[in-house]
Amino acid sequence: MATKLEDVTINIQDLDLEDICSAWQWRIQDQKSLVLISKLGDMFFLGTDCGVYWLQTDSGDLTKIADNLMHFEELLTRYENFDNWFLPGLIEQLEQAGKSLGPNQVYSYLKIPVMGGEYSVDNIKPTDISVHFAFSGQICEQIQNLPDGTKVNITFKKNSN
């Protein structure tokens, strides 16, 4: 099973970060900079308070998980944190099923878990990173204040880029 950070994250060096963060501005406007992106399409930010925040794109939750970058690095050495934040076992199952990531891709849910989708190989596929963040951000924004079980009709805005 993947146990190193580079096995569960993607290289963000050549990405258009403004583009991939645009659909999430409603949730991340108080974040200072992007720290990393997981292969499962979650983002980790450095906040204006120097804390590290985990944006879960499967639910829209933004959670402070560390007081600073050094604390975050320390917490990453604990198996339960690494497993919870990056789901290395699921990534390994996806790769064994032949679902490898290409350039500028992350794993994305066919049916987002906040809408009842499962954390399973059958519900996840490699997806263009811009598409993943645009769709998940728009869905989570539209349902953020609805009670569980509410029937929804999701509409998507076309990216102006």
C-alpha positions in Angstrom: 0.0 0.0 0.0 1.1 3.6 -0.7 2.8 5.1 2.3 4.7 8.0 0.9 3.1 11.4 0.2 4.2 11.4 -3.5 2.2 8.1 -3.9 -1.1 9.8 -2.9 -0.7 13.3 -4.3 -0.3 14.9 -7.7 2.3 17.4 -8.8 0.8 20.9 -8.7 3.8 22.8 -10.2 2.4 23.2 -13.7 -1.3 23.5 -12.9 -3.5 26.5 -13.4 -4.3 26.9 -9.7 -6.6 29.9 -10.3 -8.7 27.8 -12.6 -9.0 24.7 -10.4 -9.8 26.8 -7.3 -12.3 29.1 -9.0 -15.4 27.0 -8.3 -14.4 26.7 -4.7 -14.0 30.4 -3.9 -17.1 30.4 -1.8 -15.4 28.0 0.6 -11.7 28.8 0.3 -11.7 32.7 0.1 -9.8 32.9 3.5 -7.0 30.5 2.4 -3.6 31.9 1.7 -2.0 29.2 -0.6 -2.5 25.7 -1.9 -0.2 23.2 -0.2 -1.1 20.0 -2.1 -3.8 18.1 -4.0 -4.5 14.4 -3.3 -5.0 11.9 -6.0 -8.6 11.7 -4.9 -9.1 15.4 -5.7 -9.0 16.9 -2.2 -7.0 20.1 -1.6 -4.9 21.1 1.4 -4.4 24.8 2.0 -2.4 27.1 4.2 -4.8 29.5 5.9 -4.3 33.1 6.8 -3.8 32.0 10.4 -0.9 29.7 9.2 -3.1 26.6 9.9 -3.4 23.8 7.4 -6.9 23.2 6.1 -8.3 20.1 4.3 -11.0 20.7 1.6 -12.9 17.6 1.0 -14.4 17.8 -2.4 -16.7 14.8 -1.8 -18.6 16.8 0.8 -17.6 20.4 0.6 -16.2 20.5 4.1 -13.2 22.6 5.0 -11.5 21.5 8.2 -8.5 22.8 10.1 -6.3 19.8 10.6 -3.0 21.3 11.8 -1.8 24.5 13.5 1.0 25.1 10.9 2.9 23.3 8.2 5.4 21.7 10.7 2.5 20.3 12.7 0.9 19.0 9.4 4.1 17.2 8.5 4.2 15.7 12.0 0.6 14.6 11.7 1.3 13.0 8.3 3.6 10.5 10.0 0.6 9.0 11.9 -1.0 6.2 10.0 -4.6 7.0 11.0 -4.2 10.6 9.6 -2.5 9.6 6.4 -5.1 6.9 5.8 -8.0 9.2 6.6 -6.8 12.1 4.5 -5.5 10.2 1.4 -7.2 6.8 1.4 -4.1 5.0 0.1 -5.9 1.6 0.1 -8.6 2.9 -2.3 -5.9 4.4 -4.5 -4.2 1.1 -4.6 -7.5 -0.7 -5.6 -8.1 1.8 -8.4 -4.6 1.3 -9.8 -4.9 -2.5 -9.6 -8.2 -2.1 -11.5 -6.3 -0.4 -14.3 -7.6 3.1 -13.4 -4.3 4.9 -13.6 -4.1 8.7 -13.6 -2.9 10.5 -16.7 -1.4 14.0 -16.8 -3.6 16.7 -15.1 -6.0 14.1 -13.8 -7.3 13.2 -10.3 -9.7 10.5 -9.3 -13.3 11.8 -9.3 -16.6 10.3 -8.2 -19.2 9.4 -10.8 -21.8 10.1 -8.0 -20.3 12.4 -5.4 -20.6 10.8 -1.9 -22.5 13.8 -0.4 -25.2 12.9 -3.0 -25.2 9.2 -2.0 -22.2 7.9 -4.0 -19.9 5.2 -2.6 -16.2 5.1 -2.0 -15.7 2.3 -4.4 -13.7 1.4 -7.5 -16.9 1.3 -9.6 -17.9 4.9 -8.6 -14.5 6.5 -9.3 -12.7 7.3 -12.5 -9.7 9.3 -13.7 -10.9 12.8 -14.6 -9.4 16.0 -15.9 -8.5 18.1 -12.8 -10.3 21.2 -14.0 -13.5 19.2 -14.6 -13.3 17.5 -11.2 -12.9 20.8 -9.3 -15.5 22.7 -11.3 -18.2 20.0 -10.9 -17.6 19.2 -7.3 -17.3 22.8 -6.3 -20.6 23.8 -8.0 -22.4 20.8 -6.6 -21.2 21.4 -3.0 -22.0 25.1 -3.2 -25.5 24.5 -4.4 -26.3 21.9 -1.6 -24.3 23.4 1.2 -27.3 24.6 3.3 -29.8 21.8 2.5 -30.9 19.3 5.1 -29.8 15.6 4.5 -32.2 13.8 2.2 -33.4 16.9 0.3 -34.2 16.2 -3.4 -32.1 18.4 -5.6 -31.8 19.5 -9.2 -28.2 20.5 -9.9 -27.3 23.0 -12.7 -23.8 23.8 -13.9 -22.3 27.1 -14.9 -20.1 27.1 -18.0 -16.5 28.1 -17.2 -15.8 31.5 -18.8 -12.2 30.5 -19.6 
